[in-house]
Every structure is written in structure tokens, then in C-alpha cells.
Amino acid sequence: MTAELPLEQVRTLLAVVDEGTFDGAAAVLHVTPSAVSQRVKALEQRTGRVLLQRTKPVRPTESGAVLVRYARQLARLERDAWGELGLSGAGEPTRVSVAVNADSLATWFLPALTRVAGLCFELHREDEDHTAALLREGLVMAAVTTAADPVPGCTVRPLGRMRYLPVGTPEFTAAHLGGRPLPEALSGTPVVLFDRKDDFQDAFVRRLGRASAGPLRHLVPTSEGFLDAVAAGLGWGMVPEVQARPLLAEGRLVLLAPEEWMDATLYWQQWKLDSPALAALAEAVTATAAEALRH
């Protein structure tokens, strides 16, 4: 017989993960830290799994992430039900949490949100190759991701391809690349990366036949800052086409390889729930992506 999951214990687990500490969860739930600890231990005994990593902040284990996702989905369904009954509380807005990569956030994603009325958005910025992990951990309800395979309990639909162009300033290009074969030049030339997870520039160089981009690496963890760093001549980088085109037209940037580019195929993944809020957001995102991305 399958053991039931007491809602009080599941909600307590979610509060601990959201607040990061047992004390923080106790304050939110208006109970003692001891009561929070007892509820979590009882849930671990009931499931026979360790659900939390007792770190600072507290993190869910793989099993804990399953229950965190379950708890968030219950909360979403509960809010939707109250809303349909006209009992949504004291003006509390419907909140939707979404993971989105920085380049989408800086270019096409925000206009999608303006197409949806009455929702409050909580955006989590993460690399597109890692946004699905936030879905898997139950931290967000939906994500823009490069993962084509659905996270368990989620649906997936294609959005389109975001094109990136290898660019640098004319001065930088003349100083570092002039007269040298491009693969050899890029393997020893200053490069701009978004962060330590960013593999896009290395992937481009690997496609040209070299192991990786150069060792002199500038880390600039915002989409706008990344573009500014390349335009300032700190290094070359793979810049979203929509951001690069105006600077190319002005002559402030040049293409390092006119016939080369990299495409990131993006997908929309969301919880498999009959939620009006999620459905409305999905329609807005896919409609905006159809206008902004390549297909």
C-alpha cells in the first residue's frame, strides 16, 4: 500500500527549501524550529529517504526535489482553484516562477510577459543548458531551455533557434587575427565568456578544429555587459544576432567568420498541470518566440 504524504509535512519541507534554514521556515509557518525539524524527520521516515542536505542554505536531495516539486504543484493548483471560486484572498497576485537564460531575457523574453495580464513573475536567470535543472529541483514552474527531453512531470514545446555570431571590434580583429588562420588565431586570442559555465565560445573553436578558445578569458555575467565588453575590445565573443546586427551596421563590430555562426535551439518546458496561469504564459511565450527567433 502506498503511504500518504501529509500536506503539513510536505508544505514544511517546501518552506525549509525556500527559506534556506529551519529557523526561517519556522518563522514563515509560525511554529517552532523544533516543530519544523520534527515534521521533516517524520516525512523522511515515511518516505524512507533523506530529503534535505543540511547545508547553509539547506538544499533538497534528489528525492527531496521530487517532493518540493510536488509541493509547489499542489500550491499552484490550490491557488488556481481559489481563483476560479473567486476566493483568491486579499488581492494576492498569481505568482509564476520561470527560469530563463540571460540572452533571451535581454532580447525577446520580456515582451512575452507583457502579453499576459494579472500575473506576478519571479524570474530566475540561468544558463540555457542548466535551466531545466531548476525545473527538476522544483524551484520554478517553467523554463526556457536547450533540453529537448522533458523533465519528469513536464511538457515541452519548441520555441526556435537563437543565432550567435562570432564578432570583435575592427581594431581587436586587426591586432589579433590579421593574416592568421582563424582556428589558430582564436585558440590563443583573448575571449569574453558569460561565466565559468559558458561553453559557447569553446564549442565554436572546437567546430573549427581546435581544442578550445584562448586561455585569456574575461568573465562578464550579464548579456548587456558581455556585448559591451566585446564592443570595448576586451576580446571576441559569440553575440546574439539581434544584439550584434546594429553594431555591425555601424562598423563598431566585424564578423570574424562571415559564413560561420552557432545556433542554440530553445524549448519551453513547464509543469504538466491544468493551470490557467501557466497556459496563458505558455501561449504568450511561444507566440513571441515565433516572431523573434529563427525557425
CORGIPE-V283639 format. One record per residue. N is the residue number from 1. RES is the residue in one small letter. PSI is psi in radians with two decimals (999 if undefined). NEAR is the number of other C-alpha atoms within 10 Angstrom. Layout:
# CORGIPE-V283639
n=N res=RES psi=PSI near=NEAR
n=N res=RES psi=PSI near=NEAR
This chain:
# CORGIPE-V283639
n=1 res=m psi=2.35 near=3
n=2 res=t psi=2.29 near=5
n=3 res=a psi=2.46 near=7
n=4 res=e psi=2.68 near=8
n=5 res=l psi=1.82 near=12
n=6 res=p psi=2.24 near=12
n=7 res=l psi=-0.64 near=11
n=8 res=e psi=-0.70 near=11
n=9 res=q psi=-0.70 near=20
n=10 res=v psi=-0.76 near=20
n=11 res=r psi=-0.58 near=22
n=12 res=t psi=-0.74 near=25
n=13 res=l psi=-0.78 near=28
n=14 res=l psi=-0.74 near=24
n=15 res=a psi=-0.69 near=22
n=16 res=v psi=-0.77 near=26
n=17 res=v psi=-0.75 near=24
n=18 res=d psi=-0.70 near=16
n=19 res=e psi=-0.37 near=16
n=20 res=g psi=-0.24 near=18
n=21 res=t psi=2.79 near=18
n=22 res=f psi=-0.65 near=23
n=23 res=d psi=-0.73 near=17
n=24 res=g psi=-0.73 near=17
n=25 res=a psi=-0.68 near=24
n=26 res=a psi=-0.71 near=20
n=27 res=a psi=-0.73 near=14
n=28 res=v psi=-0.68 near=12
n=29 res=l psi=-0.13 near=16
n=30 res=h psi=0.77 near=11
n=31 res=v psi=3.10 near=12
n=32 res=t psi=2.71 near=14
n=33 res=p psi=-0.58 near=17
n=34 res=s psi=-0.72 near=12
n=35 res=a psi=-0.70 near=15
n=36 res=v psi=-0.81 near=24
n=37 res=s psi=-0.73 near=19
n=38 res=q psi=-0.70 near=14
n=39 res=r psi=-0.74 near=19
n=40 res=v psi=-0.76 near=24
n=41 res=k psi=-0.70 near=18
n=42 res=a psi=-0.66 near=14
n=43 res=l psi=-0.65 near=21
n=44 res=e psi=-0.68 near=18
n=45 res=q psi=-0.67 near=12
n=46 res=r psi=-0.68 near=13
n=47 res=t psi=-0.29 near=16
n=48 res=g psi=0.45 near=10
n=49 res=r psi=2.60 near=14
n=50 res=v psi=2.18 near=16
n=51 res=l psi=-0.36 near=23
n=52 res=l psi=2.50 near=20
n=53 res=q psi=2.07 near=14
n=54 res=r psi=1.15 near=13
n=55 res=t psi=-3.10 near=10
n=56 res=k psi=1.92 near=8
n=57 res=p psi=2.87 near=14
n=58 res=v psi=2.42 near=16
n=59 res=r psi=2.51 near=19
n=60 res=p psi=2.54 near=24
n=61 res=t psi=3.14 near=17
n=62 res=e psi=-0.72 near=16
n=63 res=s psi=-0.69 near=16
n=64 res=g psi=-0.63 near=24
n=65 res=a psi=-0.61 near=23
n=66 res=v psi=-0.77 near=17
n=67 res=l psi=-0.56 near=21
n=68 res=v psi=-0.78 near=28
n=69 res=r psi=-0.74 near=22
n=70 res=y psi=-0.75 near=17
n=71 res=a psi=-0.72 near=21
n=72 res=r psi=-0.66 near=19
n=73 res=q psi=-0.68 near=18
n=74 res=l psi=-0.76 near=16
n=75 res=a psi=-0.69 near=13
n=76 res=r psi=-0.81 near=20
n=77 res=l psi=-0.67 near=16
n=78 res=e psi=-0.78 near=13
n=79 res=r psi=-0.70 near=20
n=80 res=d psi=-0.72 near=19
n=81 res=a psi=-0.80 near=14
n=82 res=w psi=-0.68 near=12
n=83 res=g psi=-0.73 near=15
n=84 res=e psi=-0.46 near=11
n=85 res=l psi=-0.05 near=9
n=86 res=g psi=0.41 near=9
n=87 res=l psi=0.80 near=12
n=88 res=s psi=0.08 near=16
n=89 res=g psi=-2.95 near=10
n=90 res=a psi=1.19 near=6
n=91 res=g psi=0.30 near=7
n=92 res=e psi=2.16 near=9
n=93 res=p psi=2.74 near=14
n=94 res=t psi=2.07 near=15
n=95 res=r psi=2.33 near=14
n=96 res=v psi=2.19 near=17
n=97 res=s psi=2.31 near=17
n=98 res=v psi=2.39 near=21
n=99 res=a psi=2.30 near=27
n=100 res=v psi=2.51 near=23
n=101 res=n psi=2.72 near=23
n=102 res=a psi=-0.69 near=19
n=103 res=d psi=-0.69 near=21
n=104 res=s psi=-0.71 near=20
n=105 res=l psi=-0.63 near=16
n=106 res=a psi=-0.22 near=14
n=107 res=t psi=-1.16 near=15
n=108 res=w psi=-0.25 near=17
n=109 res=f psi=-0.74 near=21
n=110 res=l psi=-0.69 near=13
n=111 res=p psi=-0.50 near=14
n=112 res=a psi=-0.66 near=17
n=113 res=l psi=-0.50 near=18
n=114 res=t psi=-0.23 near=12
n=115 res=r psi=-0.12 near=14
n=116 res=v psi=2.14 near=16
n=117 res=a psi=2.61 near=10
n=118 res=g psi=0.12 near=9
n=119 res=l psi=2.62 near=16
n=120 res=c psi=2.16 near=14
n=121 res=f psi=2.41 near=13
n=122 res=e psi=1.83 near=12
n=123 res=l psi=2.36 near=16
n=124 res=h psi=2.00 near=17
n=125 res=r psi=2.21 near=18
n=126 res=e psi=2.70 near=20
n=127 res=d psi=2.46 near=20
n=128 res=e psi=-0.42 near=24
n=129 res=d psi=-0.14 near=17
n=130 res=h psi=-0.06 near=19
n=131 res=t psi=-0.56 near=24
n=132 res=a psi=-0.49 near=28
n=133 res=a psi=-0.60 near=18
n=134 res=l psi=-0.60 near=19
n=135 res=l psi=-0.78 near=26
n=136 res=r psi=-0.62 near=20
n=137 res=e psi=-0.09 near=20
n=138 res=g psi=0.25 near=24
n=139 res=l psi=-0.40 near=20
n=140 res=v psi=2.85 near=23
n=141 res=m psi=-0.38 near=23
n=142 res=a psi=2.85 near=28
n=143 res=a psi=2.51 near=30
n=144 res=v psi=2.14 near=28
n=145 res=t psi=2.84 near=26
n=146 res=t psi=0.02 near=22
n=147 res=a psi=2.02 near=21
n=148 res=a psi=-0.46 near=15
n=149 res=d psi=2.24 near=13
n=150 res=p psi=2.44 near=18
n=151 res=v psi=2.50 near=18
n=152 res=p psi=2.26 near=11
n=153 res=g psi=0.16 near=15
n=154 res=c psi=2.77 near=17
n=155 res=t psi=2.79 near=15
n=156 res=v psi=2.47 near=20
n=157 res=r psi=2.50 near=15
n=158 res=p psi=2.53 near=19
n=159 res=l psi=-0.69 near=23
n=160 res=g psi=-3.02 near=20
n=161 res=r psi=2.30 near=19
n=162 res=m psi=2.08 near=20
n=163 res=r psi=2.43 near=17
n=164 res=y psi=2.40 near=21
n=165 res=l psi=2.41 near=25
n=166 res=p psi=2.02 near=22
n=167 res=v psi=2.83 near=29
n=168 res=g psi=3.01 near=30
n=169 res=t psi=2.74 near=23
n=170 res=p psi=-0.71 near=16
n=171 res=e psi=-0.78 near=15
n=172 res=f psi=-0.77 near=22
n=173 res=t psi=-0.74 near=20
n=174 res=a psi=-0.68 near=11
n=175 res=a psi=-0.65 near=11
n=176 res=h psi=-0.43 near=16
n=177 res=l psi=-0.26 near=18
n=178 res=g psi=2.13 near=12
n=179 res=g psi=0.00 near=9
n=180 res=r psi=2.59 near=10
n=181 res=p psi=2.37 near=9
n=182 res=l psi=-0.82 near=15
n=183 res=p psi=-0.77 near=19
n=184 res=e psi=-0.73 near=16
n=185 res=a psi=-0.78 near=18
n=186 res=l psi=-0.45 near=24
n=187 res=s psi=-0.14 near=20
n=188 res=g psi=0.32 near=15
n=189 res=t psi=2.50 near=19
n=190 res=p psi=2.42 near=21
n=191 res=v psi=2.63 near=25
n=192 res=v psi=2.24 near=27
n=193 res=l psi=2.71 near=25
n=194 res=f psi=-0.91 near=23
n=195 res=d psi=-2.98 near=15
n=196 res=r psi=-0.30 near=11
n=197 res=k psi=-0.27 near=11
n=198 res=d psi=1.98 near=16
n=199 res=d psi=0.10 near=14
n=200 res=f psi=-0.79 near=19
n=201 res=q psi=-0.74 near=24
n=202 res=d psi=-0.72 near=20
n=203 res=a psi=-0.66 near=16
n=204 res=f psi=-0.78 near=23
n=205 res=v psi=-0.67 near=20
n=206 res=r psi=-0.64 near=15
n=207 res=r psi=-0.45 near=14
n=208 res=l psi=-0.10 near=15
n=209 res=g psi=0.09 near=12
n=210 res=r psi=2.87 near=16
n=211 res=a psi=-0.70 near=14
n=212 res=s psi=2.98 near=19
n=213 res=a psi=3.09 near=26
n=214 res=g psi=2.83 near=18
n=215 res=p psi=-0.36 near=11
n=216 res=l psi=1.80 near=12
n=217 res=r psi=2.16 near=18
n=218 res=h psi=2.23 near=19
n=219 res=l psi=2.06 near=15
n=220 res=v psi=1.70 near=18
n=221 res=p psi=0.67 near=15
n=222 res=t psi=2.62 near=16
n=223 res=s psi=-0.77 near=20
n=224 res=e psi=-0.73 near=14
n=225 res=g psi=-0.64 near=13
n=226 res=f psi=-0.86 near=23
n=227 res=l psi=-0.77 near=23
n=228 res=d psi=-0.66 near=13
n=229 res=a psi=-0.75 near=21
n=230 res=v psi=-0.75 near=25
n=231 res=a psi=-0.37 near=22
n=232 res=a psi=-0.15 near=16
n=233 res=g psi=0.29 near=19
n=234 res=l psi=-0.55 near=18
n=235 res=g psi=-3.12 near=22
n=236 res=w psi=2.87 near=31
n=237 res=g psi=2.87 near=25
n=238 res=m psi=1.90 near=25
n=239 res=v psi=2.40 near=25
n=240 res=p psi=2.37 near=24
n=241 res=e psi=-0.74 near=18
n=242 res=v psi=-0.50 near=16
n=243 res=q psi=-0.57 near=17
n=244 res=a psi=-0.63 near=22
n=245 res=r psi=-0.81 near=15
n=246 res=p psi=-0.68 near=12
n=247 res=l psi=-0.55 near=16
n=248 res=l psi=-0.72 near=16
n=249 res=a psi=-0.59 near=10
n=250 res=e psi=-0.18 near=9
n=251 res=g psi=0.12 near=11
n=252 res=r psi=-0.41 near=18
n=253 res=l psi=2.72 near=25
n=254 res=v psi=2.68 near=23
n=255 res=l psi=2.31 near=18
n=256 res=l psi=-0.54 near=20
n=257 res=a psi=1.68 near=11
n=258 res=p psi=-0.47 near=10
n=259 res=e psi=0.22 near=7
n=260 res=e psi=2.53 near=13
n=261 res=w psi=3.07 near=18
n=262 res=m psi=2.39 near=20
n=263 res=d psi=2.40 near=15
n=264 res=a psi=2.04 near=17
n=265 res=t psi=2.13 near=19
n=266 res=l psi=2.58 near=24
n=267 res=y psi=2.72 near=23
n=268 res=w psi=2.07 near=25
n=269 res=q psi=2.45 near=29
n=270 res=q psi=2.84 near=25
n=271 res=w psi=2.51 near=23
n=272 res=k psi=1.25 near=16
n=273 res=l psi=2.61 near=16
n=274 res=d psi=1.27 near=11
n=275 res=s psi=2.10 near=15
n=276 res=p psi=-0.65 near=13
n=277 res=a psi=-0.83 near=17
n=278 res=l psi=-0.67 near=20
n=279 res=a psi=-0.75 near=13
n=280 res=a psi=-0.71 near=15
n=281 res=l psi=-0.72 near=21
n=282 res=a psi=-0.74 near=20
n=283 res=e psi=-0.71 near=14
n=284 res=a psi=-0.72 near=19
n=285 res=v psi=-0.81 near=23
n=286 res=t psi=-0.61 near=19
n=287 res=a psi=-0.74 near=14
n=288 res=t psi=-0.72 near=19
n=289 res=a psi=-0.61 near=25
n=290 res=a psi=-0.52 near=15
n=291 res=e psi=-0.53 near=11
n=292 res=a psi=-0.48 near=18
n=293 res=l psi=2.87 near=17
n=294 res=r psi=2.66 near=14
n=295 res=h psi=999 near=12
